[in-house]
Amino acid sequence: MKALITDKCKVWDITDKGTYTEATLKTSRPVKENDTYDQSRVERGIAKNGFVPESHTFVKFVKNAHDKIKEVKPGTTLTNLRATFSKEAYWSTADNCIMYPKNEKLTIFAFEIDGEESTKTTTTNLDKAPQVAEEPAKQTVAPVDNTPTETPVDAEDECPF
């Protein structure tokens, strides 16, 4: 499944594997005040400072993202990640059956560094209002002739159903 991830993600543990780069991405979201599950996370010390952490390990950066991630240092914030999620089945030789991975595989094809000006125009920001002209152009409409016309009805032209 293809996705555009607009969250801000910090990249850690960057490892160059030759044809691709493997890294760990960490994000967080605010704790929901009316959610008992989130409140139990706060009480147990999981959600520190009012944020629930989330970590994605073994994230692959390929193609243009592989070339660009070489310039990034650990701790850098990334945004607008163009990625795919997959959870493909595989054959387990130990169990002699089809198995599914526990976690989804995340592959990144392109990204932007947070705070860096984008060099190309993208349609990722759809929250902007459309530009409207100050005064709409006046259109002239031709009058419509609504006078009824009579058409002869033949007995043979009746509808068969």
Rosetta blueprint (number, residue, H / E / L):
1 M L
2 K E
3 A E
4 L E
5 I E
6 T L
7 D L
8 K L
9 C E
10 K E
11 V E
12 W E
13 D E
14 I E
15 T E
16 D E
17 K L
18 G L
19 T L
20 Y L
21 T E
22 E E
23 A E
24 T E
25 L E
26 K E
27 T E
28 S E
29 R E
30 P E
31 V L
32 K L
33 E L
34 N L
35 D L
36 T H
37 Y H
38 D H
39 Q H
40 S H
41 R H
42 V H
43 E H
44 R L
45 G L
46 I L
47 A L
48 K H
49 N H
50 G H
51 F E
52 V E
53 P E
54 E E
55 S E
56 H E
57 T E
58 F E
59 V E
60 K E
61 F E
62 V L
63 K L
64 N H
65 A H
66 H H
67 D H
68 K H
69 I H
70 K L
71 E L
72 V L
73 K L
74 P L
75 G L
76 T L
77 T E
78 L E
79 T E
80 N E
81 L E
82 R E
83 A E
84 T E
85 F E
86 S E
87 K L
88 E L
89 A L
90 Y E
91 W E
92 S E
93 T L
94 A L
95 D L
96 N L
97 C E
98 I E
99 M E
100 Y L
101 P L
102 K L
103 N L
104 E L
105 K E
106 L E
107 T E
108 I E
109 F E
110 A E
111 F E
112 E E
113 I E
114 D L
115 G L
116 E L
117 E L
118 S L
119 T L
120 K L
121 T L
122 T L
123 T L
124 T L
125 N L
126 L L
127 D L
128 K L
129 A L
130 P L
131 Q L
132 V L
133 A L
134 E L
135 E L
136 P L
137 A L
138 K L
139 Q L
140 T L
141 V L
142 A L
143 P L
144 V L
145 D L
146 N L
147 T L
148 P L
149 T L
150 E L
151 T L
152 P L
153 V L
154 D L
155 A H
156 E H
157 D H
158 E L
159 C L
160 P L
161 F L
